[in-house]
Amino acid sequence: MANSSSSLSRQPYFDLATFPVTETIAMVTCLLEKITKANDKLHPSKHSITCFHARSVPSIDIQSYLNRILKYCPCANECFLSLLVYFDRITQQNKKLFTIDSYNIHRLIISGIMVSSGRIASGRVEFVRARIS
């Protein structure tokens, strides 16, 4: 029994609050690039056009775009990770109508960051109010 409890205490510990945001951005970028490239290959000429679609693929790559957002609008890891959750929910609910591709990823990213940063900020306000009470 002592061995099993000591092996549990040796498990690696991950602290999202202290993890470097630039490394989170690198991981999120890797996943988003795989998604967009796969969807670009599936639908090379047919796009279901939404308000998120650009006329052409933006010249800035995803990682540079996320780093620029971090520079001008500092966000926590939670904001960048929540993009993956939001995008998963969007595609699961609208499988036939909506795909994430190179034409819409940048607009989806900035929209997702705006939503997640607002949710996180309002959650912190509620936490502070609860602590004060």
HELIX and SHEET records of a PDB file:
HELIX    1   1 ALA A    2  SER A    9  1                                   8    
HELIX    2   2 VAL A   21  LEU A   42  1                                  22    
HELIX    3   3 ILE A   62  TYR A   72  1                                  11    
HELIX    4   4 ASN A   77  GLN A   93  1                                  17    
HELIX    5   5 ILE A  105  ILE A  132  1                                  28    
END                                                                             
